[in-house]
Amino acid sequence: MKFEYATPKSVGLNADVLTQMLCELEEKAELHSIVVIKDDKVVVDGSWTPYEKDIPQMMHSLSKTGTSLCVGIAISEGKLSLDDKFIDYVREDLPENYDRILDQVTIYDLLTMQAGSAACANNVYFTALKSDWEKTWLSEKRIADDVGKAFHYDSGCSYTLSKIVSKVMRKTCIDLLQERVFSKIGMDHVDWLHSPEGYNTGGWGMYLTARQIARLGQLFLHEGKWNGEQIIPADWVREMGLTRIAKPGCEHKVLNGYGYHFHTGEKLYAAEGAFEQLLICFRELPITIGITSGTNCEFVPDICQKYIYQALEANTGSSDEAALTEKVASLQLPFASGEFPFVETEDKLFGRWLLLNQNPREIRKVRFDRENGQMIRIKFELADSTVRTAWAGYKRWIKNDLFTDYTKRLHCLSYAFSSGVLAIADCMINTSYREEYTFDFSDATVACGWKPNVTYLDGNDNSKRVFMESTVTYHER
């Protein structure tokens, strides 16, 4: 299936309302890319510079979509059953003192997040482990009375499902998806992080673009069929998006329930990841939306649902298609804070190494030098003693290929001065993360600040995010 591009009006949507949707999304959230498809035609396809439409971003819990698909494939081939006790597939990982309530937990319970988890084991939990992911997770205590009865979100459920599928299908989840799904729908290569034991993480770490997310959404809208071929059993696609349990505290949201690793509502079902990466499917409309982002706003699905229905209702009215096109073409994230490309006192900061205190990115020291024109060169030494060089532009983004590791490879940088302060904005476009570093050299010492758009380090609540500061000392020139 090759997607065509179409004007909103030609598929019954009002372009003015879609423009309003983008404006409200910009006001309330930080999106990185968005694709809207109706009737198999793309009506919105945009990215916020410096993020790019065809550079994959690491998915957080949206990755659980892949795990659910793999479970469905395994069940359709008789390798698994929803009623199976999951413990039978991972007995070699059981610690001696495991909570015996786990003997009652089924594959269904893992899929619907009803495994009695006392806390969410997320990517931070697992990546801190050097080995034995499954055994460590199985060592956690459970809430016995909640097993099979209450919703407790936990990516450990997803990792365990990934491992179980890999064992019964004799291939990793990404290999299974590449063979059975992705290669059939025009997604030639997709990366997915894995544990030290070689199993895909299950609950996070898949790398996708908004275009690929929307493509998966189209597969679900067509109940698993693509170009006439039934890729995923239609029954399983229907079952994935049905509400199995309510999500506590979400009664006021359009996605207030949970299915088979999908968030569910009356009019939508969606794969949703931290920082609002979204695959949205409308139940009664041939519309899907793919979004990558880095925001703490929890109401992106609500905004999308509101405006899509308004765009349908206003489809007979006049609208400015050119204004929508212009809006999509002009999407951009803010540059580094500041008004000036130069300041007279910059020599106090430039041309010497600055030693940093402990910081989240483990940068030991940094050096700034004036490059030609409105561009600066940045050298920084990491904890492993490697030195990297990057460039930043004034009121423009410069893309730097800094690491061979695809998980953190590309960094787009801009800089600006305000009075006595140099700001460096860093968009890590393989991720959700956008950060700003500030170097205040207005006093005898330099103070370095770090502020992320979103982070697991300081909590996801905007009110709790802090400006992390450290003192910088001058080193040799």
SVG drawing of the C-alpha trace seen along z (x, -y; Angstrom):
<svg xmlns="http://www.w3.org/2000/svg" viewBox="-21 -44 68 69">
<polyline fill="none" stroke="black" stroke-width="0.4" points="0.0,0.0 1.5,-3.3 0.2,-6.3 -1.0,-9.2 -1.0,-12.8 -4.3,-14.7 -5.8,-18.0 -7.9,-17.8 -10.9,-19.0 -10.7,-16.1 -11.2,-13.6 -13.8,-15.6 -11.7,-17.5 -11.5,-21.2 -8.0,-22.6 -8.6,-25.5 -9.5,-23.2 -6.4,-21.1 -4.3,-24.3 -6.0,-25.1 -5.1,-21.6 -1.4,-22.1 -1.5,-25.5 -3.0,-24.1 -0.6,-21.2 2.3,-23.7 0.9,-25.7 0.3,-22.8 3.0,-20.3 6.3,-19.8 5.8,-17.6 8.6,-16.5 6.7,-15.1 3.1,-14.3 1.3,-12.4 -2.4,-12.4 -3.9,-9.9 -7.6,-9.6 -9.0,-7.2 -5.4,-5.9 -4.3,-9.4 -1.8,-11.6 -3.3,-15.1 -0.7,-16.2 3.0,-15.3 5.3,-17.6 8.2,-17.7 9.5,-20.5 13.0,-21.5 15.6,-20.3 13.7,-16.9 13.4,-15.2 10.6,-13.1 12.8,-10.2 15.1,-9.9 13.7,-7.3 13.2,-8.3 13.4,-6.0 10.0,-4.9 9.1,-4.5 6.0,-2.4 4.7,-2.8 7.1,0.1 4.7,2.3 2.7,2.4 5.3,4.7 5.2,7.0 1.4,7.3 1.6,8.1 4.2,10.9 2.0,12.4 -0.9,12.4 1.2,14.2 2.3,16.8 -1.2,17.4 -2.5,17.8 0.1,20.5 -0.8,22.4 2.4,21.6 0.8,19.6 -2.6,19.2 -3.9,16.2 -4.7,18.6 -1.2,20.0 0.6,19.4 3.5,17.3 5.8,18.8 5.9,22.0 7.9,20.3 10.5,18.7 11.1,21.2 14.8,21.2 14.9,17.6 12.9,18.0 14.8,16.9 14.4,19.2 12.4,16.6 10.0,15.5 6.6,14.3 4.3,17.4 1.4,15.3 3.3,15.2 2.1,18.8 -1.3,17.5 -0.3,14.8 -1.4,15.5 -0.3,14.3 -3.5,12.3 -2.5,10.6 0.8,9.5 -0.8,8.2 -3.4,6.1 -1.0,5.0 -2.8,7.0 0.3,8.8 0.1,7.2 3.2,5.1 4.0,2.9 6.0,0.5 6.7,-0.1 10.0,1.4 10.8,-0.9 13.8,-1.4 15.7,-3.1 15.2,-0.1 16.3,2.4 19.2,0.6 20.8,0.2 21.2,4.0 24.2,5.6 22.5,9.0 19.6,11.2 16.8,8.9 14.1,11.5 15.4,13.0 15.7,9.5 12.1,8.6 10.8,11.9 12.3,11.1 10.0,8.1 7.2,8.4 3.6,8.4 0.3,7.0 -1.4,10.4 -5.0,9.2 -4.5,7.2 -3.4,10.0 -5.9,10.3 -8.0,7.6 -6.2,4.2 -4.2,2.2 -0.5,1.7 1.6,0.4 4.9,2.2 7.3,2.6 8.5,5.8 5.4,7.4 6.3,6.5 9.9,7.6 8.7,11.0 6.3,11.4 9.1,10.5 11.2,13.3 8.4,15.8 7.6,15.1 11.2,15.4 11.4,18.8 8.3,20.3 8.8,18.8 12.6,19.4 13.4,15.9 13.5,12.5 10.5,10.2 12.2,7.9 13.1,10.7 9.6,12.0 8.1,8.5 10.6,7.9 9.7,11.2 5.9,11.2 4.9,7.5 7.4,4.8 8.8,6.1 5.2,6.5 4.2,2.9 7.2,1.0 9.3,0.8 12.5,2.3 14.6,1.9 13.6,1.2 15.9,1.3 14.8,2.5 17.0,2.5 17.7,5.7 18.7,7.0 22.2,8.4 20.6,11.8 19.6,10.9 15.8,10.5 14.1,7.3 13.2,5.0 9.5,5.4 8.3,2.2 10.5,-0.4 13.5,-0.9 12.0,-0.5 13.1,-3.2 10.3,-4.6 9.4,-7.7 5.9,-9.2 5.4,-8.0 6.1,-4.4 3.9,-4.8 1.0,-5.9 1.7,-3.1 1.2,-0.6 -2.0,-2.5 -3.2,-1.9 -2.5,1.9 -4.7,1.8 -7.5,-0.1 -7.5,2.5 -7.7,5.2 -4.3,6.7 -4.7,6.8 -2.2,5.1 -2.5,5.2 -5.0,8.0 -2.7,10.2 -3.8,11.0 -0.6,10.2 -2.0,10.3 -5.1,12.3 -8.0,9.9 -9.5,11.2 -6.3,10.3 -6.2,6.8 -9.8,6.3 -9.1,7.7 -5.9,5.6 -7.9,2.3 -10.8,3.4 -10.9,2.1 -10.1,4.9 -9.6,2.7 -10.0,-0.9 -6.9,-3.0 -7.2,-4.6 -7.1,-8.4 -7.8,-8.6 -11.6,-9.0 -11.3,-12.5 -9.2,-11.5 -10.3,-10.2 -8.0,-7.2 -9.2,-5.9 -8.9,-2.1 -6.3,0.5 -6.4,3.5 -3.7,5.8 -0.8,3.3 -3.0,0.6 -4.6,-2.4 -8.3,-2.5 -11.2,-4.9 -14.7,-5.2 -13.7,-6.7 -10.0,-5.9 -7.4,-3.3 -3.7,-4.1 -0.2,-2.9 1.1,-5.6 4.7,-6.1 6.3,-8.3 6.5,-11.9 3.5,-11.4 4.7,-9.3 1.5,-8.2 -0.1,-5.8 -3.8,-6.8 -6.6,-4.9 -10.2,-6.2 -12.7,-3.4 -15.4,-4.7 -13.3,-6.7 -10.8,-5.7 -8.2,-8.0 -4.9,-7.3 -2.3,-9.7 1.4,-9.1 3.2,-11.4 6.8,-11.7 7.4,-14.2 9.1,-15.2 6.5,-16.6 4.9,-16.2 1.4,-17.2 -0.9,-14.2 -3.7,-15.5 -2.4,-15.2 -4.9,-12.4 -7.7,-14.6 -6.6,-17.5 -6.4,-15.3 -9.8,-13.8 -11.5,-17.2 -10.1,-18.7 -10.5,-15.7 -14.3,-15.6 -14.5,-19.3 -12.7,-19.1 -15.2,-16.5 -18.2,-18.6 -16.8,-21.7 -15.9,-20.0 -18.5,-21.7 -17.3,-25.2 -14.6,-27.2 -11.0,-26.7 -7.5,-28.0 -5.6,-25.0 -2.5,-27.2 -2.4,-28.3 -2.2,-24.7 0.5,-24.0 2.4,-27.0 1.9,-26.1 3.3,-22.5 6.3,-23.9 7.2,-26.4 7.1,-24.0 10.2,-24.7 11.4,-24.3 13.0,-27.3 16.7,-28.0 19.0,-28.5 17.8,-31.3 19.5,-34.6 19.6,-37.6 23.2,-37.9 25.7,-36.0 28.7,-37.7 29.5,-39.5 32.6,-41.6 33.4,-39.5 33.3,-36.1 37.1,-35.7 36.7,-35.1 34.9,-31.9 36.4,-30.9 39.7,-29.3 40.2,-27.4 39.0,-24.2 36.3,-24.4 36.2,-21.6 32.6,-20.6 31.3,-19.1 29.3,-15.9 26.4,-16.2 23.8,-14.0 25.6,-13.7 28.9,-12.8 30.8,-15.6 34.2,-16.2 35.3,-19.3 34.3,-21.5 35.9,-24.1 34.4,-26.7 36.1,-28.4 34.8,-30.9 34.5,-29.3 33.9,-31.3 31.0,-33.8 28.1,-33.0 29.2,-29.5 31.1,-28.1 33.1,-24.9 32.5,-22.9 34.9,-20.2 33.9,-18.1 35.5,-15.2 33.4,-12.4 33.8,-10.2 35.5,-7.5 38.1,-10.2 37.0,-10.3 36.9,-13.8 34.1,-14.8 33.8,-17.9 30.5,-19.6 29.4,-22.8 26.5,-25.1 25.0,-27.9 23.4,-31.2 19.7,-31.1 20.3,-27.9 20.7,-24.3 23.8,-22.4 23.5,-18.6 26.4,-16.7 27.1,-13.0 28.8,-12.4 28.5,-8.8 28.6,-5.4 25.9,-4.2 22.7,-4.9 20.8,-5.4 22.5,-8.8 24.2,-9.5 22.7,-12.7 22.8,-16.0 21.5,-19.3 23.0,-22.4 22.3,-26.1 23.8,-28.8 23.1,-32.3 24.4,-34.9 22.5,-37.0 24.2,-39.3 27.1,-37.3 25.5,-33.9 26.1,-31.5 23.2,-29.1 23.6,-25.9 20.5,-24.1 20.9,-20.4 18.2,-18.4 19.1,-14.7 17.0,-13.9 17.2,-10.1 15.4,-10.6 12.6,-12.6 15.2,-14.8 15.9,-18.5 18.2,-20.1 19.7,-23.6 23.0,-24.1 23.9,-27.6 27.3,-28.9 27.0,-32.0 30.4,-33.8 29.2,-37.1 31.1,-36.5 34.6,-35.3 33.6,-31.7 31.4,-30.0 28.1,-28.4 26.8,-25.7 23.1,-24.9 21.2,-22.0 17.5,-22.0 15.8,-19.2 12.4,-19.3 11.6,-15.9 13.6,-13.5 13.3,-10.4 16.0,-11.9 13.9,-14.5 10.4,-13.4 8.0,-14.1 6.0,-16.9 6.9,-20.3 6.7,-21.8 9.3,-19.3 11.9,-19.8 14.8,-21.7 17.6,-23.8 20.6,-21.7 23.6,-23.8 27.2,-23.2 30.3,-25.3 32.8,-25.3 36.5,-26.0 39.0,-27.3 41.6,-24.9 44.6,-25.3 44.2,-27.1"/>
</svg>
